[in-house]
Amino acid sequence: MSKQNKKPKRETGSTQRTRSSNAKANKKSNSKANKSNKKVAIILASVLCLSLGAGILAQWGGLHSSLKMHPALAPAQAPSGSTSTIGSMREYVYTGGRLSATEDTVNLALGKTATQSSTYVDSGVTFSASRAVDGNTDGSLWNGSSSATNNEYRPWWQVDLGSVQPVQSIQLWRRTDCCYDQLTTFYVFVSDNPFTSTDITATQNQSGVSSYYTAGEGGLPTTVNVNRTGRYVRAQLVGTDHLAIAEAVVWGTPSATSNLSAPTNLVTTTVSHSQINLTWNASTGGTVDHYQVERKSSINSSYTQLSPNPTSIGFNDNSVTSGTAYLYRVCAVDSSGGHSNYSNVIVVAAVDFINDPLLVNGVSNYTTIQLQHFTELRSAVNAVRATAGLTAFNWTNPQPQSQGLIYPNHINDLRSNLSSAITALGLASPQYQTPDPITSGTPIRAIHVQQLRDLVRGKGQ
């Protein structure tokens, strides 16, 4: 069949099996660190309660003797051919590593109005332009998430961002099942104003239009650095073919469109495995119609707006998944739809903790530290690490036991791995009120546990 007459092809079963086996072969296992550390031994015959006020070493309670591993969330990298999503449904991963997106960068194209020069239809399936801005990078055409034009001369696809926005970069994903030439040798155009022609030369010569040329086959993704304002983004092939795009992402930072000040001091009030409650200081500088609360569960995904929009300074998010950590931010919106800049960003793990280690049987001046305090904290810290695109950590020393030895590095491991995750998310490194426990001279106290609990719940960040 000639190139002019060919249609987008279906991926064969053998091709699927080959890609699947290649993906499995590319997985890498994480090694465990084995560092030797001196021990602080606390030998238990039973649970002992020692005076917190005297600052004495805390003791293990013999409850819950097994560590609970947190389920792995989206890794920083995915094997070739894996299904990926940018948006609210699944964490975004792709071959080649993480997106180089800053904390406040969002996908400006997600769900926006997209058009194309023509729309390919086969077997009753319409490969509309909107499929390229649905947040899903799945490059298998017949899985239903790619756009496609008819086979024609210099086909084009474009998206309207809705308003002029600061654009940092544009990323385009090609098909992965076959027909890579359907995103090969093409231009990307960016403009603040509508394009006046579909002719490549005329578009290049249009005032205010920037053009970016890619020679050869598109990638997974192809990244075009723009660093200018824009509202209209177009991709256009130079030759004759179908134009198929698995996903088009326009990274940028939405500019404030209102005189309202940014909300401040975003914090959590209550956190559990099923609900996260937020509060913040009110915006000033005008009349607030409502606030817009946004969250995401991966540094590599876009923020998603939560509903309903609150009209007061608080929001209860009851749509969380247990054991998942989320990034939250808030902006104010006026009656005309203009929005303020965003508040501070916090990371919060949807987790439950057992009894407060500062209280045992209602007696406030005694403390018992239990094994479950540490297993819960390790799961919570690893949830934050997953959101940051980092691997789960393992204890430097052997895992805590229901009875036997307590290692100061169990606290130090939690602190260092949580701090590295928070820093990777672009947030300030946490400050602890007490020094790290060391092998001699510094007791392990209940406040070490409490501070870590507060941090993974979005307090003190």
Buried (B, 14 or more C-beta within 10 A) or exposed (E): EEEEEBEBBBBEEEBEEEBEEEBEEBEEEEEEEEEEBEEBEBEBEEBBBBEBEEEBBBBBBBBBEEBEEBBEBBBBBBBBBBBBBBBBEBBBBBBEEBBEBEEBBBBBBBBBEBBBBBBBEEEEEEBBBBBBBBBBBBBBBBBEBBBBBBBBEBBBBBBBBEEBBBBBBBBBBBBBBBBBBBBBBBBBBBBBEEBEEBEBEEBBEBEEBBBBEBEEEBBBBBBBEBEBBBBBBBBBBBEEBBBBBBBBBBBBBBEBBBEBBBBEEBBBEEBBBEEBBBBBBEBBEBEBBBBBBBBBBBBBBBBBEBEEEBEEBEBBBEEBBEBBBBBBBBBBBBEEEBBBBBBBBBBBBBBEBEBBBBBBEEEEEBBBBBBBBBBBBBBBBBBBBBBBBBBBBBBBBEBBBBBEBBBBBBBBBBBBBBBBBBEBBBBEEBEBEEEEBEEEEBBBBBBBBBBBBBBBBBBEB
